[in-house]
Amino acid sequence: MIDTIEIKINGKDFIGMPIKVLPSGFVVSWKYLPAQVTQQGYEVRLGSFSNGLGTDGFVGNIFSYNAVNQGRQSYAFSPSTSLPRSREIYGQIRLADQFGNLSAWKYFTTYVNDLPHIVNASFNPNPSISNGISLSVIKPTEDIMIKVRWYQNGKLQSYLDDTFNVPSRNIEYGDSWLAQVIPYDDLENGFATDIGPVSIATPDISGSGIQIFPSLPNPDDILEVRYDLTKNGLVENSGDESIVRWYVNEVEATGVTGSKFARLNIRPGDKVHVRVDTNWSGFDGTSLVSSSVIIRPYNLQLKYLVINGANDAGGVSYDSVNAFWSVSDNIKNEIRAFTVKVGHAEGGGSVYTTAVLGSTYSLFLPPNTLRKGMDYYLSIAPVDASGNIGLYETIYFKTFGNTWLDNVSARKGYTILLNLKCNPVDPEKTPLDVLSLNVSDGTNSYVVDFYTNFVRINVDSQTKIQSLVDNTVFRNYIISVFNNAIFIYVDGKLVCNYDSLSQSTNDISLTLIPRGGNGDLRSVVSYIRLGLDSAYHSNSSKITELTSFSEIIDLPNAIVSDIEHTPDGVLIGTKDISGVYSKIYNYNPSKKNYYFGVESIALSSFVVNNVNSSPNNESFAVSTNRGASIFKGDPLIGWDSSVEFRSLADLSANNWISFSSSGNAGISMSSDGLLISNDFKTVG
């Protein structure tokens, strides 16, 4: 006799709780014990009421079936009419064995599934390109799952399946987005619900502030229209696809449509205006129309200006300076003369002024007006028949020679201006070094020492005139010399002077170096300037245009990693800007040349960390990323490099950062190059 029956509904074990089924029916299956008996039949009853469930009194008002001679252990119930949803269906089964014995009834319950659905779905407020689009869905129970499909302008965007957000990067102006929400559970899908569509409004495009530049143009000018493009009230100039139309005397100009810049076929007196049809990324906006500008007469200016055939004459002989220029054909007939001036500053005329005929296009500068080793600026402007002077064209040139050596004279008087400060390297220790300005002007020889708290004139080994000055902040120094008298001013105030310089000399040199060799004083120099025509204390009003100078060594594509002074020059360790390899230079300031230290170094791949000269300067040591080596012998020629004196460029502008010392030499370096005062007989 069968005494145990285990039931499954649609493959799920029935353990007492109703099992969900579809309205289309379900499959009931079973197992029995003991295994020694054999099933010969079964009876199934299904009803909508639980009265008598598990007994002979239960009524199968929905379905009742008695199977005889059936060993099958399952039955598929498929009603002709769908079962009503959201209701429990009760059932029971009993089995007959081969001996005709009937088992006890085994009952089970099912629940006809609720159709999956949603309570509500909506887009979150303010969908836009900046905010994106977000979908909110409310479910009746947690066991309901949601499929989401997104449609952009009617096309399925499968990459967004089952996501609840459309990122702003995927949205375009003018888009229409629709979301399809499909609820489902582990049995079936519910009905799909369309949410939307939501439209992304096209941007409001407009513009403002339209102007033509220059506002007072001449026929040779390139005109430019400027305006602000706004999108939804905010300036948005990227993505500007506006159409620009230029008009001359109310007629649209050809060949320049769409460009913010235009060189038009115009003449003095013409009227020009511009129209901009605003557009941002393909979205049209309002149109802008500028005010008209009146085209002025042609500019009175040179077409080009050169000295000895060069645009920037870095070095010319003072007695062979030839200037050549030309003007546009449009203004040739209007020019009656050219005014010429030469000065030490751009646009200055303190050195030489003259005028030449309007038919003249060259000029030889008189040698007696120029000096060796000086910076000059030549400025030339046309003059029309009414005496109106046009725009000056200016060109720089420098004469060969040494600024100090070829021009200084105590009998004439001179002025040295410095801007500097001195600080201890270690704030806890008192420095032993001083920064010294050694001066020999062909008549006198003296030294001016700068320290953290004083300035001192060293007339000779016995005579020293000192004044307390706080040099830990930048101070403007003026050193004024005439004959045997020296005056020193700090920030415009006289602090010390001496009228009997006694060290006579025929030497002419100027050197700014740290002395002491301890390296414990950090001196920062912003500029050095020279007035070589007058002493400040004799006639301060005459010190108007000054020569400043620094020596600039240009090492192309190189970064200075270390420097070492030797009597024969300076060893310079450099790194390539890529940091892959290095080179060793030897720079001799008197010969103005460069050498590699050793050929084998130049040809290998390494990075210099440090270079040091031996005590007898016959060899030098190099530490690199490959180890350390000692080299000796004559250096070999290497890279081409350029040296120039830019006498009007301040040291601060050229990154003269600070001094370091080795013996009696001063050296300064920066990431832009190397600045050296290493020959104690000359600085520039």
C-alpha positions as CSV (number, residue, x, y, z in Angstrom):
1,M,0.0,0.0,0.0
2,I,1.3,3.5,-0.9
3,D,1.7,5.5,2.3
4,T,3.7,8.5,1.3
5,I,3.1,11.0,-1.6
6,E,5.4,14.0,-2.5
7,I,3.8,16.6,-4.9
8,K,5.4,19.1,-7.2
9,I,3.6,21.9,-9.1
10,N,5.4,22.9,-12.3
11,G,8.5,21.3,-10.9
12,K,8.3,23.1,-7.5
13,D,8.0,21.1,-4.3
14,F,4.7,21.7,-2.5
15,I,5.6,22.2,1.1
16,G,2.3,23.8,2.4
17,M,2.3,27.3,0.8
18,P,0.4,27.9,-2.4
19,I,2.5,27.8,-5.6
20,K,1.9,30.4,-8.2
21,V,0.6,29.2,-11.6
22,L,-0.6,30.7,-14.8
23,P,-4.3,31.0,-15.8
24,S,-3.6,28.6,-18.7
25,G,-3.0,25.7,-16.3
26,F,-0.2,23.8,-14.6
27,V,1.4,20.4,-14.3
28,V,1.1,18.4,-11.1
29,S,3.6,15.6,-10.6
30,W,4.4,13.2,-7.7
31,K,6.6,10.6,-6.2
32,Y,5.5,7.8,-3.8
33,L,6.7,5.3,-1.2
34,P,7.3,2.5,-0.6
35,A,9.1,1.5,-3.8
36,Q,8.0,-2.1,-3.5
37,V,4.5,-1.3,-4.6
38,T,3.4,-0.1,-8.1
39,Q,1.0,2.6,-9.0
40,Q,-1.9,1.3,-11.1
41,G,-4.1,4.4,-11.1
42,Y,-4.7,7.8,-9.6
43,E,-7.6,10.3,-8.9
44,V,-7.2,14.1,-9.1
45,R,-9.7,16.7,-7.9
46,L,-9.4,20.5,-8.3
47,G,-11.9,22.9,-6.7
48,S,-12.3,26.5,-5.9
49,F,-13.3,25.9,-2.3
50,S,-11.3,24.2,0.5
51,N,-14.2,22.5,2.2
52,G,-13.3,18.9,2.9
53,L,-9.9,19.3,1.4
54,G,-7.9,16.1,1.9
55,T,-11.0,13.9,2.4
56,D,-13.6,12.2,0.3
57,G,-15.9,15.1,1.0
58,F,-13.8,17.6,-1.1
59,V,-15.7,18.5,-4.3
60,G,-13.7,18.9,-7.5
61,N,-16.0,21.6,-9.0
62,I,-13.3,22.8,-11.4
63,F,-11.9,19.4,-12.5
64,S,-12.1,15.8,-11.4
65,Y,-10.3,12.9,-13.1
66,N,-10.0,9.2,-12.2
67,A,-7.3,7.4,-14.1
68,V,-7.3,3.6,-14.2
69,N,-4.4,1.4,-15.2
70,Q,-2.1,4.5,-15.3
71,G,1.4,4.4,-14.0
72,R,2.2,7.9,-15.2
73,Q,3.2,10.1,-12.2
74,S,2.1,13.5,-13.6
75,Y,-0.9,15.3,-15.0
76,A,-1.0,18.5,-17.1
77,F,-4.0,20.5,-16.3
78,S,-5.1,22.8,-19.2
79,P,-8.5,24.2,-18.7
80,S,-10.6,25.2,-21.6
81,T,-11.3,28.5,-19.9
82,S,-8.5,30.4,-18.3
83,L,-8.4,30.2,-14.5
84,P,-9.5,33.4,-12.8
85,R,-6.4,35.4,-11.6
86,S,-5.6,36.3,-8.0
87,R,-7.5,33.2,-6.6
88,E,-6.4,30.0,-4.9
89,I,-7.1,26.7,-6.6
90,Y,-7.3,23.7,-4.2
91,G,-6.4,20.1,-5.3
92,Q,-5.9,16.7,-3.9
93,I,-4.7,13.4,-5.3
94,R,-4.7,9.7,-4.2
95,L,-3.0,6.7,-5.8
96,A,-4.1,3.0,-6.3
97,D,-1.5,0.2,-6.2
98,Q,-1.4,-3.1,-8.0
99,F,-3.4,-4.7,-5.3
100,G,-6.3,-2.2,-5.5
101,N,-5.4,-0.5,-2.3
102,L,-6.0,3.3,-2.2
103,S,-3.6,5.7,-0.6
104,A,-4.8,8.6,1.6
105,W,-5.6,11.9,-0.1
106,K,-2.6,14.2,-0.6
107,Y,-3.7,17.9,-1.0
108,F,-2.0,20.9,-2.5
109,T,-2.9,24.5,-3.2
110,T,-2.0,26.9,-6.0
111,Y,-2.4,30.6,-6.6
112,V,-3.3,31.9,-10.1
113,N,-0.7,34.6,-10.7
114,D,-1.5,38.3,-10.6
115,L,-0.5,39.8,-14.0
116,P,2.7,41.7,-13.5
117,H,2.1,45.5,-13.6
118,I,3.4,48.8,-12.4
119,V,1.7,51.3,-10.1
120,N,3.2,54.4,-11.9
121,A,6.1,55.4,-14.1
122,S,7.2,58.9,-15.1
123,F,10.2,61.0,-16.1
124,N,11.9,63.0,-13.4
125,P,11.4,66.8,-13.7
126,N,13.5,69.0,-16.0
127,P,14.9,66.5,-18.5
128,S,17.5,68.3,-20.6
129,I,21.0,68.0,-22.1
130,S,22.6,69.2,-19.0
131,N,20.4,67.1,-16.6
132,G,20.0,64.0,-18.7
133,I,16.7,62.0,-18.6
134,S,15.8,59.9,-15.6
135,L,12.9,57.4,-15.3
136,S,11.1,56.7,-12.0
137,V,9.0,53.4,-11.7
138,I,6.8,52.4,-8.8
139,K,6.1,48.6,-8.4
140,P,3.3,47.0,-6.5
141,T,5.6,44.4,-4.9
142,E,9.3,43.7,-4.8
143,D,9.1,40.5,-6.7
144,I,8.1,42.4,-9.8
145,M,11.0,43.1,-12.2
146,I,11.2,45.8,-14.8
147,K,12.5,45.8,-18.4
148,V,13.2,49.2,-19.9
149,R,13.6,50.0,-23.6
150,W,14.6,53.5,-24.8
151,Y,13.7,55.1,-28.2
152,Q,15.5,58.1,-29.5
153,N,13.5,59.8,-32.3
154,G,11.7,56.5,-32.8
155,K,14.8,54.3,-33.0
156,L,15.6,51.7,-30.3
157,Q,18.8,52.4,-28.4
158,S,19.7,48.9,-27.2
159,Y,22.8,50.1,-25.4
160,L,20.5,51.7,-22.9
161,D,18.4,48.5,-22.2
162,D,17.3,48.1,-18.6
163,T,18.8,51.4,-17.5
164,F,16.8,54.1,-15.9
165,N,18.9,57.0,-17.0
166,V,19.9,58.5,-20.3
167,P,23.3,60.4,-19.8
168,S,23.5,63.9,-21.0
169,R,26.3,63.0,-23.4
170,N,23.8,60.8,-25.4
171,I,21.2,63.6,-25.8
172,E,21.0,66.1,-28.6
173,Y,19.0,69.3,-28.9
174,G,15.6,68.6,-30.7
175,D,15.6,64.9,-29.6
176,S,12.4,63.0,-28.8
177,W,12.8,60.3,-26.2
178,L,10.3,57.6,-25.2
179,A,10.7,54.9,-22.6
180,Q,8.9,51.5,-22.8
181,V,8.4,49.9,-19.4
182,I,7.7,46.1,-19.2
183,P,6.9,44.6,-15.8
184,Y,7.6,40.8,-15.4
185,D,8.0,38.1,-12.8
186,D,9.4,34.6,-12.8
187,L,6.3,33.4,-14.7
188,E,5.3,35.9,-17.3
189,N,5.6,39.4,-18.7
190,G,3.0,42.1,-18.0
191,F,1.8,44.7,-20.5
192,A,4.3,47.2,-21.9
193,T,3.7,50.8,-20.9
194,D,5.0,53.7,-23.0
195,I,6.3,56.7,-21.0
196,G,6.7,59.9,-22.9
197,P,7.7,61.0,-25.3
198,V,9.7,63.9,-23.9
199,S,11.2,66.5,-26.2
200,I,14.5,68.2,-25.7
201,A,13.9,71.9,-26.6
202,T,16.3,73.4,-29.2
203,P,18.6,76.1,-27.7
204,D,17.8,79.7,-27.8
205,I,20.6,81.2,-29.8
206,S,21.4,84.9,-30.0
207,G,24.3,87.3,-29.9
208,S,25.4,90.7,-28.6
209,G,28.2,93.2,-28.5
210,I,29.0,93.1,-32.2
211,Q,31.9,95.4,-33.2
212,I,34.4,95.8,-36.0
213,F,38.1,96.1,-35.1
214,P,40.0,98.3,-35.6
215,S,37.3,100.9,-35.1
216,L,39.3,103.4,-37.2
217,P,40.6,101.3,-40.0
218,N,42.6,102.2,-43.1
219,P,42.6,100.3,-46.4
220,D,45.5,98.2,-45.5
221,D,44.0,96.8,-42.3
222,I,42.6,93.3,-41.8
223,L,39.2,93.8,-40.3
224,E,37.8,91.6,-37.6
225,V,34.3,91.2,-36.2
226,R,33.9,90.5,-32.5
227,Y,30.7,89.4,-30.8
228,D,29.4,87.2,-28.0
229,L,27.3,84.2,-29.0
230,T,24.8,83.2,-26.3
231,K,23.0,79.9,-25.9
232,N,20.1,80.0,-23.5
233,G,21.3,83.3,-22.2
234,L,24.8,82.2,-21.5
235,V,27.9,83.1,-23.5
236,E,28.9,80.0,-25.5
237,N,31.6,80.8,-28.2
238,S,32.7,77.2,-28.7
239,G,30.6,75.5,-31.4
240,D,30.0,78.9,-33.1
241,E,28.9,78.2,-36.7
242,S,27.6,81.6,-37.4
243,I,27.6,83.0,-40.9
244,V,29.4,86.3,-41.3
245,R,28.7,88.7,-44.2
246,W,30.8,91.8,-44.9
247,Y,29.3,94.8,-46.7
248,V,31.1,97.7,-48.3
249,N,28.9,100.8,-49.1
250,E,25.8,98.5,-48.5
251,V,27.0,95.9,-51.1
252,E,27.9,92.4,-49.8
253,A,31.6,91.7,-50.4
254,T,32.5,88.5,-52.2
255,G,35.0,85.9,-51.2
256,V,34.9,86.6,-47.4
257,T,31.5,85.2,-46.4
258,G,31.8,83.2,-43.2
259,S,35.1,84.6,-42.0
260,K,35.5,86.8,-38.9
261,F,38.5,88.3,-40.5
262,A,38.5,90.1,-43.9
263,R,40.9,92.0,-46.1
264,L,38.5,94.0,-48.2
265,N,38.9,95.9,-51.4
266,I,38.3,99.3,-49.9
267,R,39.4,102.9,-50.2
268,P,39.4,105.9,-47.9
269,G,35.9,107.1,-47.2
270,D,34.2,103.7,-47.8
271,K,31.6,102.5,-45.2
272,V,31.9,99.0,-43.9
273,H,29.5,97.0,-41.8
274,V,29.0,93.3,-41.0
275,R,26.0,91.0,-40.4
276,V,26.2,87.9,-38.4
277,D,23.5,85.2,-38.7
278,T,24.1,83.4,-35.4
279,N,24.2,79.7,-35.4
280,W,25.4,77.3,-32.7
281,S,26.1,73.7,-33.7
282,G,23.6,73.9,-36.5
283,F,20.9,75.7,-34.6
284,D,20.0,79.1,-36.1
285,G,19.6,82.2,-33.9
286,T,19.0,85.8,-34.3
287,S,20.9,88.1,-36.7
288,L,23.3,90.8,-35.6
289,V,24.3,93.9,-37.6
290,S,27.2,96.1,-36.6
291,S,27.5,99.9,-36.9
292,S,29.4,101.1,-39.9
293,V,33.0,102.1,-39.7
294,I,34.5,104.8,-42.0
295,I,37.7,103.8,-43.8
296,R,40.4,106.4,-43.0
297,P,43.3,107.4,-45.2
298,Y,46.2,105.0,-45.6
299,N,48.6,104.8,-42.6
300,L,51.8,106.7,-43.0
301,Q,54.2,104.0,-42.1
302,L,57.1,102.0,-43.6
303,K,56.6,98.8,-45.4
304,Y,59.9,97.4,-44.0
305,L,63.1,98.6,-42.4
306,V,66.5,96.7,-42.3
307,I,70.0,97.4,-41.2
308,N,72.8,96.0,-43.4
309,G,70.1,93.7,-44.9
310,A,69.0,92.3,-41.6
311,N,65.8,92.7,-39.6
312,D,67.6,92.4,-36.3
313,A,71.2,93.4,-36.5
314,G,72.7,91.7,-33.5
315,G,76.2,92.9,-34.3
316,V,77.5,95.6,-36.8
317,S,80.5,97.8,-36.9
318,Y,79.8,101.3,-35.5
319,D,81.3,102.9,-38.7
320,S,79.2,100.9,-41.2
321,V,75.6,101.1,-40.2
322,N,73.4,101.4,-43.3
323,A,69.6,101.5,-43.0
324,F,67.3,100.7,-45.9
325,W,63.5,101.0,-46.0
326,S,60.5,101.2,-48.3
327,V,56.8,102.3,-48.2
328,S,53.6,101.1,-49.9
329,D,52.9,102.4,-53.4
330,N,49.6,103.7,-52.0
331,I,51.3,106.5,-50.0
332,K,54.5,107.2,-52.0
333,N,53.1,110.4,-53.6
334,E,51.9,111.7,-50.2
335,I,55.4,111.5,-48.5
336,R,57.6,114.6,-48.5
337,A,60.2,113.5,-45.9
338,F,61.3,110.9,-43.4
339,T,62.1,111.7,-39.8
340,V,64.9,109.7,-38.3
341,K,66.0,109.2,-34.7
342,V,68.5,107.0,-32.9
343,G,68.5,106.2,-29.1
344,H,69.5,103.7,-26.6
345,A,65.9,102.9,-25.8
346,E,63.1,101.9,-28.1
347,G,61.7,105.0,-29.7
348,G,64.4,107.2,-28.2
349,G,66.3,110.0,-30.0
350,S,69.0,110.9,-27.6
351,V,71.8,109.8,-29.9
352,Y,71.0,111.2,-33.3
353,T,68.1,112.8,-35.1
354,T,67.8,114.0,-38.7
355,A,65.3,114.2,-41.7
356,V,65.8,113.0,-45.3
357,L,63.8,113.6,-48.5
358,G,60.7,111.6,-49.2
359,S,62.4,110.2,-52.3
360,T,65.3,108.8,-50.2
361,Y,65.1,105.2,-48.9
362,S,68.4,104.6,-47.3
363,L,70.7,106.3,-44.7
364,F,74.3,105.9,-43.6
365,L,74.5,106.7,-39.8
366,P,77.5,109.0,-39.1
367,P,80.1,107.0,-37.2
368,N,80.9,109.9,-34.9
369,T,77.4,109.6,-33.4
370,L,77.8,105.9,-32.5
371,R,80.0,104.0,-30.0
372,K,81.4,100.5,-29.7
373,G,79.6,97.8,-27.8
374,M,76.3,99.7,-27.4
375,D,72.7,98.9,-28.1
376,Y,70.8,101.3,-30.3
377,Y,67.2,101.6,-31.7
378,L,66.7,103.3,-35.1
379,S,63.2,104.7,-35.6
380,I,62.0,106.1,-38.9
381,A,58.5,107.6,-39.8
382,P,57.1,109.2,-43.0
383,V,56.1,112.8,-43.0
384,D,53.3,114.0,-45.4
385,A,53.0,117.4,-47.1
386,S,51.1,118.9,-44.2
387,G,53.9,118.0,-41.8
388,N,51.9,115.1,-40.2
389,I,54.3,112.4,-38.9
390,G,53.2,108.8,-39.4
391,L,53.9,105.7,-37.4
392,Y,57.5,105.0,-36.4
393,E,59.0,101.7,-37.5
394,T,61.8,100.8,-35.1
395,I,64.7,98.3,-35.5
396,Y,67.4,97.2,-33.0
397,F,71.1,97.0,-33.7
398,K,74.2,96.5,-31.6
399,T,77.7,97.7,-32.5
400,F,80.7,95.5,-32.1
401,G,82.9,96.1,-29.1
402,N,82.8,96.1,-25.3
403,T,80.3,98.3,-23.6
404,W,82.5,99.1,-20.6
405,L,86.0,98.8,-22.1
406,D,85.4,101.0,-25.1
407,N,83.3,103.7,-23.5
408,V,84.0,104.3,-19.8
409,S,85.9,107.4,-18.7
410,A,86.3,108.8,-15.2
411,R,87.1,112.2,-16.7
412,K,83.8,112.2,-18.4
413,G,82.0,110.6,-15.5
414,Y,79.8,107.5,-15.3
415,T,77.0,105.9,-13.3
416,I,76.4,102.3,-12.4
417,L,72.9,101.2,-11.3
418,L,72.1,97.9,-9.6
419,N,69.1,96.3,-8.1
420,L,70.0,93.5,-5.7
421,K,69.5,91.8,-2.4
422,C,71.7,89.6,-0.2
423,N,70.5,86.9,2.2
424,P,72.3,84.2,4.2
425,V,72.0,80.7,2.7
426,D,71.5,79.4,6.3
427,P,69.4,81.8,8.3
428,E,71.0,80.5,11.5
429,K,74.5,81.3,10.4
430,T,76.3,84.6,9.7
431,P,77.7,84.6,6.1
432,L,81.4,85.1,5.6
433,D,81.1,85.9,1.8
434,V,80.4,89.3,0.3
435,L,79.2,90.3,-3.1
436,S,81.8,92.5,-4.7
437,L,81.7,94.9,-7.6
438,N,85.3,95.3,-8.8
439,V,85.7,98.5,-11.0
440,S,88.6,99.6,-13.1
441,D,87.8,102.6,-15.3
442,G,91.3,103.3,-16.8
443,T,92.0,105.9,-14.1
444,N,90.8,104.5,-10.8
445,S,90.5,101.1,-9.3
446,Y,88.1,100.3,-6.3
447,V,85.8,97.7,-4.9
448,V,82.2,98.1,-3.7
449,D,81.1,95.3,-1.3
450,F,77.5,94.4,-0.6
451,Y,76.5,92.4,2.5
452,T,73.3,91.6,4.3
453,N,73.5,94.7,6.4
454,F,76.0,97.1,4.8
455,V,77.5,98.5,1.7
456,R,81.3,99.4,1.7
457,I,83.7,101.3,-0.6
458,N,87.1,99.7,-0.6
459,V,89.4,102.5,-1.7
460,D,92.5,100.5,-0.9
461,S,93.6,98.0,1.7
462,Q,93.6,100.6,4.4
463,T,90.7,102.9,3.5
464,K,87.1,101.6,3.7
465,I,84.0,103.7,3.9
466,Q,81.0,101.7,5.1
467,S,77.3,102.5,5.6
468,L,74.6,100.3,7.3
469,V,71.9,99.2,4.8
470,D,69.4,96.4,5.1
471,N,70.1,94.4,1.9
472,T,67.9,91.5,2.7
473,V,65.2,93.2,0.6
474,F,65.8,94.5,-2.9
475,R,67.6,97.9,-3.0
476,N,68.2,100.3,-5.8
477,Y,71.9,101.2,-5.8
478,I,73.4,104.2,-7.7
479,I,77.2,104.3,-7.9
480,S,78.3,107.7,-9.3
481,V,81.9,108.4,-10.3
482,F,83.6,111.5,-11.6
483,N,87.4,111.9,-11.7
484,N,88.5,110.7,-8.2
485,A,85.1,111.1,-6.5
486,I,82.6,108.3,-5.8
487,F,79.1,108.6,-4.4
488,I,76.7,105.7,-3.5
489,Y,73.0,106.2,-3.2
490,V,70.5,103.6,-1.9
491,D,66.9,104.0,-2.9
492,G,67.6,107.6,-3.9
493,K,69.4,108.7,-0.7
494,L,73.2,109.3,-0.5
495,V,74.6,106.8,2.1
496,C,78.4,107.2,1.6
497,N,80.9,108.9,-0.6
498,Y,84.7,109.5,-1.0
499,D,86.4,112.2,-3.0
500,S,90.0,110.9,-3.3
501,L,90.1,107.5,-5.0
502,S,93.8,106.7,-4.8
503,Q,94.3,103.4,-6.6
504,S,95.3,104.4,-10.1
505,T,95.2,101.9,-13.0
506,N,95.3,101.6,-16.7
507,D,93.1,98.5,-16.6
508,I,89.5,98.8,-17.7
509,S,87.2,96.1,-16.3
510,L,83.9,95.6,-14.5
511,T,83.2,92.4,-12.5
512,L,80.4,91.4,-10.1
513,I,81.4,88.3,-8.1
514,P,80.9,86.7,-4.7
515,R,84.1,86.7,-2.6
516,G,85.1,84.4,0.2
517,G,84.6,81.0,-1.4
518,N,82.2,79.8,1.3
519,G,79.1,79.8,-0.7
520,D,77.1,81.1,2.4
521,L,75.7,84.3,0.9
522,R,72.8,84.2,-1.6
523,S,72.9,87.3,-3.8
524,V,70.1,88.0,-6.3
525,V,70.6,90.6,-9.0
526,S,67.6,92.0,-10.8
527,Y,69.5,94.4,-13.2
528,I,72.8,96.2,-13.9
529,R,72.6,99.4,-15.9
530,L,75.3,101.8,-17.0
531,G,75.2,105.5,-17.8
532,L,78.5,106.2,-19.5
533,D,78.1,110.0,-20.3
534,S,77.6,111.5,-16.9
535,A,77.9,111.0,-13.2
536,Y,74.7,111.0,-11.3
537,H,75.9,113.2,-8.5
538,S,77.1,115.8,-11.0
539,N,74.0,116.0,-13.2
540,S,71.2,113.5,-12.2
541,S,68.9,114.9,-15.0
542,K,71.3,113.7,-17.6
543,I,71.0,110.0,-16.6
544,T,68.0,109.3,-18.7
545,E,68.9,106.5,-21.1
546,L,71.1,103.8,-19.6
547,T,72.7,100.7,-21.0
548,S,72.0,97.5,-19.2
549,F,73.6,94.2,-20.2
550,S,74.0,90.5,-19.5
551,E,75.7,87.7,-21.3
552,I,73.3,85.1,-22.5
553,I,74.5,81.7,-23.6
554,D,72.0,79.8,-25.7
555,L,72.2,76.0,-25.5
556,P,69.4,74.8,-27.8
557,N,67.2,72.0,-26.5
558,A,69.3,71.7,-23.4
559,I,68.8,72.1,-19.6
560,V,71.8,73.0,-17.5
561,S,72.4,70.3,-14.8
562,D,75.7,71.5,-13.3
563,I,78.5,74.0,-13.9
564,E,82.2,74.2,-12.8
565,H,84.6,77.1,-13.2
566,T,88.1,76.5,-14.4
567,P,90.8,79.1,-15.5
568,D,90.3,78.0,-19.1
569,G,86.5,78.5,-19.0
570,V,83.4,76.9,-17.6
571,L,82.5,73.2,-17.7
572,I,78.8,72.9,-18.4
573,G,76.8,69.7,-17.9
574,T,73.6,69.7,-19.8
575,K,70.6,67.4,-20.2
576,D,68.6,67.1,-23.4
577,I,65.0,68.3,-22.9
578,S,63.8,64.7,-23.4
579,G,66.1,63.6,-20.5
580,V,67.6,60.8,-22.6
581,Y,71.1,62.0,-23.0
582,S,73.6,64.7,-21.9
583,K,76.6,66.6,-23.2
584,I,79.5,68.3,-21.6
585,Y,80.5,71.8,-22.8
586,N,83.6,73.9,-22.1
587,Y,82.8,77.6,-22.6
588,N,85.6,80.2,-22.9
589,P,84.1,83.7,-22.5
590,S,87.1,85.5,-23.9
591,K,87.1,83.3,-27.1
592,K,83.3,83.0,-27.2
593,N,83.5,79.3,-28.2
594,Y,82.1,76.0,-27.0
595,Y,83.6,72.5,-26.9
596,F,82.6,69.1,-25.8
597,G,84.7,67.7,-23.0
598,V,85.5,64.3,-24.5
599,E,84.4,62.7,-27.7
600,S,83.4,59.4,-26.1
601,I,81.0,61.3,-23.8
602,A,79.4,63.1,-26.7
603,L,78.7,60.0,-28.6
604,S,77.2,57.9,-25.8
605,S,73.8,58.0,-24.2
606,F,74.0,59.2,-20.6
607,V,72.6,61.8,-18.2
608,V,74.9,64.2,-16.4
609,N,74.4,64.7,-12.7
610,N,77.5,66.6,-11.8
611,V,80.8,67.9,-13.2
612,N,83.9,68.8,-11.2
613,S,87.3,70.0,-12.2
614,S,90.5,68.6,-10.6
615,P,92.6,70.9,-8.4
616,N,95.2,71.3,-11.1
617,N,92.4,71.8,-13.7
618,E,94.1,69.1,-15.9
619,S,91.1,66.8,-15.7
620,F,87.5,66.7,-14.7
621,A,85.1,64.2,-13.1
622,V,81.6,63.5,-14.4
623,S,78.9,61.6,-12.5
624,T,76.2,60.2,-14.7
625,N,73.3,57.7,-14.5
626,R,75.9,55.2,-15.7
627,G,78.4,55.8,-12.9
628,A,81.4,58.1,-12.6
629,S,84.3,58.8,-14.9
630,I,87.4,61.0,-14.9
631,F,88.6,62.5,-18.2
632,K,91.6,64.5,-19.3
633,G,92.9,65.9,-22.6
634,D,91.9,68.5,-25.1
635,P,88.2,68.9,-25.7
636,L,86.7,68.3,-29.1
637,I,84.3,70.6,-31.0
638,G,80.6,69.8,-30.6
639,W,77.2,71.4,-31.1
640,D,76.8,74.8,-32.7
641,S,75.4,77.4,-30.3
642,S,75.0,81.1,-30.3
643,V,76.2,83.8,-27.9
644,E,74.9,87.3,-27.9
645,F,74.9,90.5,-25.8
646,R,71.5,91.9,-25.2
647,S,72.4,95.1,-23.5
648,L,68.9,96.5,-22.9
649,A,67.4,93.3,-21.6
650,D,67.5,93.3,-17.8
651,L,69.1,90.4,-16.0
652,S,65.8,89.7,-14.3
653,A,64.1,89.3,-17.7
654,N,66.8,86.9,-18.7
655,N,66.4,84.7,-15.6
656,W,69.6,85.7,-13.9
657,I,68.5,84.0,-10.7
658,S,71.5,84.0,-8.3
659,F,75.2,83.8,-7.9
660,S,77.3,80.8,-6.8
661,S,81.1,81.0,-6.5
662,S,84.2,79.0,-7.1
663,G,87.4,80.9,-6.1
664,N,87.2,84.3,-7.6
665,A,84.5,83.5,-10.3
666,G,80.7,84.2,-10.2
667,I,78.3,81.9,-12.0
668,S,74.6,81.9,-12.3
669,M,72.3,79.4,-14.0
670,S,68.6,78.8,-14.7
671,S,66.4,76.4,-16.6
672,D,66.4,78.7,-19.6
673,G,70.1,78.8,-20.0
674,L,73.3,79.9,-18.4
675,L,74.4,83.3,-17.3
676,I,78.0,83.8,-16.5
677,S,80.3,86.4,-14.9
678,N,83.3,84.0,-14.8
679,D,86.2,86.1,-16.2
680,F,87.1,88.5,-13.4
681,K,88.3,91.0,-16.0
682,T,85.0,91.5,-17.7
683,V,81.2,91.1,-17.2
684,G,79.9,92.1,-20.6
